[in-house]
Amino acid sequence: MLSNSLSEAFENHEHNVFEGLSFRPNQDVIFTEFLRQHDISRHTVSAIVFDIRKFAKWFSNANHEAWDVVRVTSRDVSDFREYLRKEKNQAVSTINRNLASIRKYFKWLLGKGYIQSNPTVGIKEIRRQQLAPQGLSRPEVRKLLREVELRNDVRAKAVFSLMLYTGARLSDVVNLDLSDLMISERSGTVLFRFGKGSKQRTAPLPLEARRAISSYLEIRPPAESQRVFIGERGALNERGIQAIFEKYKALTGIENLHCHILRHIFSHNFLSQGGNLVQLASILGHENLNTTAIYTKNSVEQLSEAVDRLTY
């Protein structure tokens, strides 16, 4: 059964995915069937809808014909990739995400017998220099934590500490229940039950995180919800957590402050202070070490510092 948020996403997209575009009969029905048969998050639904709609619009304009999956060729996919790169000047990550969405859809279409061959086969993603995700500097992290402390914002400190010490995602924080926390004076763990792909994982809670979370639990407002983080109207949703980040972004002037960046900071610090990739992958919930390995790459700042040290 679909969750309420996913049901709403499907309902919205059923009626407007190809709205305003020229398309052959049943193309919208087929695409909705594709969405319904995949266990994907609300954000992923929105991303795939956006990507396929963009491709369908380009297809109709470029070929002067209605969108029809049967009529899509390998040349169409390749030309669309070049259109995004050369004419739209889009980021490599954006182009590759578009290609991934198209590839996923057409692989499904082939499996269901809607098409006889997959036009995405052999179309490669655009390669790019692998750099570590941009994070915050130590002075910026210190500035953030000082601002939280100066305002005695116990809840914000608990949220930031959870992310900084466990690499939690936004969805992990939102879905965290009281029963998912195991905290004692000497040790602690947190169970993230709704990770990507519905995977569960357990992460250790170091002392600073235990202190911050315990302090918040002592003043946590009474609520019917078992969610850990509570606001004036009940459990905080994603927008509620994002509002905390927006508040401190404005207070500190740290432009790059957003939910996922604390996960990057945790990963970099974990590896730089003695942790290894296998351990980090386990904590982050990565099945493929290649996904985790991006945190071993040099950042732009590190590359710049290395070049600045050159002498001739």
C-alpha positions in Angstrom: 0.0 0.0 0.0 1.3 3.5 -0.9 2.0 5.9 1.9 -0.1 9.1 2.0 2.7 11.3 0.7 3.3 8.9 -2.2 -0.4 8.6 -3.0 -0.7 12.3 -3.2 2.4 12.5 -5.5 0.9 9.8 -7.8 -2.5 11.5 -7.8 -0.9 14.8 -8.7 1.2 13.4 -11.5 -1.5 11.1 -13.0 -3.2 14.1 -14.5 -0.5 16.6 -15.4 2.7 14.7 -16.3 2.3 15.4 -20.1 -0.2 18.3 -19.7 0.3 20.8 -22.5 2.4 18.4 -24.5 1.5 16.5 -27.7 1.4 12.8 -26.9 0.0 9.6 -28.4 -3.0 7.9 -26.6 -2.2 6.0 -23.3 1.3 7.5 -22.8 0.1 9.1 -19.6 -1.5 5.8 -18.4 1.6 3.8 -19.2 3.8 6.2 -17.3 1.5 6.3 -14.3 1.6 2.4 -14.3 5.5 2.6 -14.2 5.4 5.0 -11.2 3.0 2.9 -9.3 5.0 -0.3 -9.7 8.2 1.1 -8.2 8.9 1.5 -4.5 10.4 5.0 -4.7 10.3 8.1 -2.5 8.1 11.1 -3.1 11.2 13.1 -4.1 12.2 10.4 -6.6 8.7 10.4 -8.1 8.9 14.2 -8.7 12.4 13.9 -10.2 11.5 11.2 -12.6 8.3 12.9 -13.7 10.3 16.1 -14.3 13.0 14.3 -16.3 10.7 12.3 -18.5 8.5 15.3 -19.1 11.6 17.3 -20.2 12.6 14.5 -22.6 9.1 14.2 -24.0 8.9 17.9 -24.6 12.3 17.9 -26.3 11.3 14.9 -28.4 8.1 16.5 -29.7 9.9 19.8 -30.6 12.9 18.1 -32.2 11.0 15.6 -34.2 7.8 17.5 -34.9 5.7 14.6 -33.7 3.7 13.5 -30.7 5.5 11.8 -27.8 5.4 8.0 -28.1 7.8 5.6 -26.4 7.6 3.3 -29.4 9.1 6.0 -31.6 12.1 6.9 -29.4 15.4 5.9 -30.9 19.0 5.7 -29.6 19.7 8.9 -31.6 17.0 10.7 -29.8 18.5 9.8 -26.4 22.0 10.7 -27.6 20.8 14.0 -29.1 18.9 14.9 -26.0 22.0 14.4 -23.9 23.9 16.8 -26.2 21.1 19.3 -26.2 21.2 19.5 -22.4 25.0 19.7 -22.4 25.6 22.2 -25.3 22.5 24.2 -25.7 21.1 24.2 -22.1 24.6 24.2 -20.5 23.2 22.0 -17.7 25.4 20.5 -14.9 26.9 17.1 -15.5 25.0 15.8 -12.5 21.7 17.1 -13.8 22.3 15.5 -17.3 23.3 12.2 -15.8 20.2 12.2 -13.6 18.0 12.8 -16.6 19.7 9.9 -18.4 19.2 7.7 -15.4 15.5 8.4 -15.2 15.1 7.8 -19.0 17.1 4.5 -18.7 15.0 3.3 -15.8 11.7 4.0 -17.6 12.7 2.4 -20.9 14.1 -0.7 -19.2 10.7 -1.1 -17.5 8.9 -0.5 -20.8 11.0 -3.3 -22.5 10.3 -5.7 -19.6 6.5 -5.0 -19.9 6.5 -5.5 -23.7 5.6 -1.9 -24.5 8.7 -1.5 -26.7 10.7 -4.1 -28.7 14.1 -2.7 -28.0 15.7 -0.3 -25.4 17.0 2.9 -27.0 19.1 3.8 -24.0 21.4 0.8 -24.3 24.9 2.1 -25.2 24.2 5.7 -24.3 26.8 6.6 -21.8 26.6 9.2 -19.0 28.9 12.2 -19.2 32.1 11.7 -17.3 33.3 14.3 -14.9 36.2 14.9 -12.5 35.3 13.2 -9.2 35.5 15.7 -6.4 34.3 15.4 -2.9 31.0 17.0 -2.1 31.4 20.5 -0.9 31.1 20.8 2.9 31.5 23.4 5.6 34.8 24.6 7.0 35.6 23.9 10.7 35.2 27.6 11.5 31.7 27.5 9.9 30.7 24.4 11.9 32.0 26.1 15.0 30.1 29.3 14.2 26.9 27.3 13.7 27.2 25.4 17.0 28.1 28.6 18.9 25.0 30.3 17.5 22.8 27.4 18.6 24.4 27.5 22.1 24.1 31.2 22.5 20.3 30.9 21.8 20.0 27.9 24.1 18.2 26.2 21.2 18.2 22.7 22.6 16.1 21.1 19.9 18.3 22.6 17.1 21.4 21.4 18.8 19.9 17.9 19.0 19.0 17.9 15.3 22.4 19.2 14.2 24.3 16.9 16.5 22.4 13.8 15.3 23.3 14.7 11.7 26.9 15.7 12.4 27.7 12.5 14.4 25.7 9.9 12.5 25.5 11.2 8.9 21.7 11.1 9.2 19.6 12.1 6.2 16.7 14.5 6.5 14.2 11.6 6.1 16.1 9.8 8.9 15.6 12.7 11.3 11.9 13.2 10.4 11.0 9.5 10.8 13.0 8.9 14.0 10.8 7.5 16.8 11.6 7.5 20.6 11.9 3.8 20.5 14.7 4.1 17.9 17.0 5.6 20.4 19.1 3.5 22.9 21.0 5.9 25.1 22.9 5.2 28.3 25.8 7.0 30.1 28.5 4.9 28.5 27.0 4.1 25.0 24.2 4.7 22.6 22.8 3.7 19.2 20.2 5.0 16.9 18.1 2.9 14.5 17.2 4.5 11.2 14.3 2.4 10.0 13.3 4.2 6.8 16.5 4.7 4.8 16.7 4.8 1.0 15.2 1.7 -0.5 13.4 1.0 2.8 16.7 -0.2 4.3 17.3 -0.2 8.0 20.6 0.6 9.6 22.0 1.2 13.1 24.5 3.9 13.9 26.5 4.5 17.1 25.8 7.6 19.1 29.0 9.2 20.4 29.1 11.1 23.7 28.4 14.6 22.3 25.4 13.4 20.3 24.0 11.5 23.3 24.3 14.6 25.5 22.6 16.8 23.0 19.7 14.4 22.3 19.3 13.6 26.0 19.1 17.3 26.8 16.4 17.7 24.3 14.4 14.7 25.5 14.3 16.2 28.9 12.4 19.3 27.6 10.6 17.6 24.7 6.9 18.7 24.7 4.3 16.1 25.5 2.8 14.8 22.3 0.7 11.9 21.0 3.2 11.3 18.3 6.2 9.0 19.1 8.4 11.0 16.7 11.5 12.4 18.5 11.3 15.9 17.2 8.2 17.9 18.0 7.0 21.3 17.1 4.0 23.5 18.1 1.7 21.4 15.9 3.1 18.0 16.6 5.8 16.0 14.9 8.2 18.0 12.7 8.0 17.1 9.0 10.6 17.7 6.4 9.6 21.4 6.1 9.9 21.8 9.8 13.5 20.5 9.9 14.4 22.6 6.8 13.0 25.7 8.6 15.5 25.1 11.4 18.3 25.1 8.8 16.9 28.2 7.1 16.8 30.0 10.4 20.5 29.3 11.2 21.5 30.0 7.6 20.1 33.5 8.1 21.6 33.9 11.6 25.1 32.8 10.7 25.3 33.9 7.1 26.5 30.4 6.0 25.1 30.2 2.5 25.9 26.6 2.0 24.0 25.4 5.1 21.4 22.8 4.2 20.3 19.4 5.5 22.5 17.1 3.4 25.7 19.0 4.0 26.0 17.8 7.6 26.1 14.2 6.2 29.0 15.2 4.0 30.8 16.8 7.0 30.4 13.7 9.0 31.7 11.5 6.2 34.8 13.6 5.6 35.6 13.8 9.3 35.0 10.1 9.9 37.5 9.1 7.2 40.1 11.8 8.1 40.1 10.7 11.7 40.8 7.0 11.3 37.6 5.5 10.0 37.6 3.3 6.9 35.3 3.0 3.9 33.6 -0.2 4.9 32.7 1.2 8.3 31.5 4.5 6.8 29.4 2.6 4.2 27.7 0.7 7.0 26.9 3.8 9.0 25.6 5.7 5.9 23.6 2.8 4.6 25.5 2.4 1.3 25.5 -1.0 -0.3 28.1 -0.1 -2.9 31.5 1.1 -1.7 31.8 3.2 -4.9 29.1 5.4 -3.5 31.0 5.9 -0.3 34.3 6.4 -2.0 33.4 9.9 -3.3 34.2 11.1 0.2 37.9 10.0 -0.4 38.2 12.4 -3.3 39.8 15.8 -3.0 37.7 18.8 -2.7 38.2 21.9 -4.9 39.8 23.6 -1.9 42.2 20.8 -1.3 43.3 20.8 -5.0 43.7 24.6 -4.9 45.9 24.3 -1.7 48.1 21.7 -3.4 48.6 23.8 -6.5 49.4 26.9 -4.4 52.3 25.0 -2.8 54.0 24.4 -6.2 57.3 26.2 -6.7 59.5 26.4 -9.8 
